[in-house]
């Protein structure tokens, strides 16, 4: 009821919220079924029919909602007032002190708890600190994680809202694990760190999975936290490093490294001023950066990689369609020469090639030439700035309602 009242006060924000929630609900059915990988599938067969009914119902609601409220690439509301001053605002869910939290030194900010491996903090493990943090918090709860290597698998549940983890820097505060698919874990459960509570923020932390390419799927960070932000963080792994599972996410000045599908999932995610590094895969494997999992044309999900850098040291493809309506764009991004001329890779056969939405806009560098790119029906060389602007923070993740600024220099729209 409170969400409905909020929507009545601001129907535009309610529109973005509802579509994000419906999109996530639709994706969760697939995640449930994927959990039966490696089993005899008897239980899966028992529940598949019921899940199919739920999926159909959610899909119908999403379709009707989309047809009633939106059109592809609809101009944003109040476009005439969209200017630089908008970029200096803060998300509605941030408190007045959040800017200081994001830009100041951990030693000078107010923190609620301190984690240190040497016992000089309140806790020795991050798991303990999160367990003791308040549930359903309406204010920011800051956990300072001092320099050190933390061998933990952290699963932050939905009730842990508005948590912020602040570290001492990439490579200084490191959370590491090695869970992987070959050990019997589902991909979903391999995550070294998983965050679900709304409004999560991480700053100056490395998330790592050391399973290696021979153990196949091994997630470093899984995110299904709505309106979550990651600033100056590193996600390090091999296959399936960053699982942008669902809901709205923002990454700024982060580094992501891996081999196969190492940015994947069905969230609505914008990566801005990030560095993407490829690593050595297994023999005969093809390095692919993204595998976006949009399964319905009305889902408001996809990946937008903007003003970033692709440092490919092996023959590399920008992405492949994990699901039928996979959606990914690269904009104003530098690409090294190891990005292959055809750019993108099939999943299998012609699956999704006519229904996906892949695009490139004003990328540069030796691997950015589009003359040799694939010619799939769903691939677009974007030349119209109004089309490209659909994939910006302000529009794609409804950023003007919750993330015009994260306390760091930030672009809500196109930079050129």
Beta strands, then each sheet from edge to edge (+ up, - down):
strand 1: 113-115
strand 2: 141-145
strand 3: 148-151
strand 4: 154-156
strand 5: 163-166
strand 6: 173-177
strand 7: 193-195
strand 8: 201-203
strand 9: 206-209
strand 10: 221-223
strand 11: 228-231
strand 12: 234-236
strand 13: 242-244
strand 14: 248-252
strand 15: 255-258
strand 16: 260-265
strand 17: 268-272
strand 18: 275-278
strand 19: 287-292
strand 20: 302-306
strand 21: 309-311
strand 22: 316-319
strand 23: 327-331
strand 24: 334-335
strand 25: 357-361
strand 26: 379-381
sheet 1: 1+ 2+ 5+ 8+ 11+ 14+ 17+ 20+ 23+ 25+ 26+
sheet 2: 3+ 6+ 9+ 12+ 15+ 18+ 21+ 24+
sheet 3: 4+ 7+ 10+ 13+ 16+ 19+ 22+
end
